Amino acid sequence: MNLLDKTRWDYAYPWGNIVNPDTNNEICITEKLVTYQPDGSVHFGCSNSAGAGWKRDKDWNIVNTSTKWCIGAVIAKEECRSHFGTYHFVFSLPNFRGSWPAIWLIDLHPSPPRGDGMGMPPEIDVFEHFRKDGFLTRFHILHTFHEGPTYVNNKTITKKFWRLLPLDFNDIEMTFTWLPTGMAWAVNGNVVMTVPSGTPNFPLKPMNLLMNGGLGLDWKPNVGKFEDFVIRKAEYFPMT
């Protein structure tokens, strides 16, 4: 299944398209920074120009707002949630301080009794690239399984994939396998991390795939060197 098919995607969460709402670090997710190329690849951009966004208040009413920062991101539509199987990606990373591209899985359906999902946690980070400086963080990507709530009492299983050459020099090939018996992350053909099914909050229900460029505003992004996060191939093979 081709995950780069544009019919699969939304460009906002159910609660809005603002990342980190009600903080000094608000970022707007926008379809304008997701470009589908003739060669089949998808480019996710970043911008420090104003973006129009929206969020829901505590009564679930829509509140329109704006941000000074924007990123390109796609969020799987509800009918396109995925379950057990294998995910295969080929991508190239942007080369500028402050970038934060990622491919990850969460469940946007709340857990019972409010819904039929798991809610959050868990969160599965197929990969993240925290480009916090101009040198060292160019050489690794991070893979994480979040057992607990993100950033609060967070329990994680994490591994870094390191390379002698900067990761943004060449394409990276990643395979993520999610089965009832466990998970495995492989980079360029080598298994980097595994998570057994007995891990707390191991997901057994469908999840929403997300793919995005990103910015860590606390890392002082170098706006003069913005580059796209490019996904050249994204495939999903359901377990049969």
C-alpha positions, 0 to 999 in steps of 0.5 A: 500500500502506497502511504504517499497517496494524498487521499489518505491524509488529513492536515489537522488533529481532531482538536486543531492544527496548532501544535503546542497550543496556549504556549509561546511555542505555537506552530501551525500545521498547514497543507501548503507546506506539503508538496506532492512531487511528480517523482512520487515523493512528498516534501514537508517544509517549514516556514517562519511566516504567519500561518492561519490556524484553529484549535478547540476550547474546553467546550470543543468550540473552534477558536481561530488563531495564528502563529509565526511558525508553520510546518508541513505534516500529514495525519492519517484519516480515521478510515486509514488507520493502520494495524499490524504489519510492516512499514517501509520508508526511504527518506532524506533529512533536512540540513539545518539547525532546529529541524525536527522531522519525524514519522510516528504513530498514535491513536486519535481514538480515545480509550473506553468509555469515550471511544474504542481506541487506546488514546495516548499513550502509547506513542511509537516514534518510528524515528525522530531527528532532533537537530539541536546543534550544527554538528553532533546531532547530524549523526544520529536518529532516535527511535522511541516507544513511549509507555507513559504520557509524553513529557510527564512521568514518561517511561520510554524505550529508546535507541539511537542509530549512529552513522559516521557520515552525517545522516543528511548526506544520503537517503535513509531506508527504514523498516518498522515491523509491528506484530502481535508478538512485538515490534522491530526497528531496522535502519539500512537493513540492520535491526536497531531496536525491538520491543516485546508485546509484554511491554506496558501499553503495547498497542493492540488496536489500529493507530494513526500514522503521522509524517511531518517536518518540524521545528524545535523553537527552543533550538533557535532554528536557522531560518536561512537554511530551511530545507524540506524533509523528503519522503521518497517512499512510504509503504505499508504491508498489512499482516495477513 
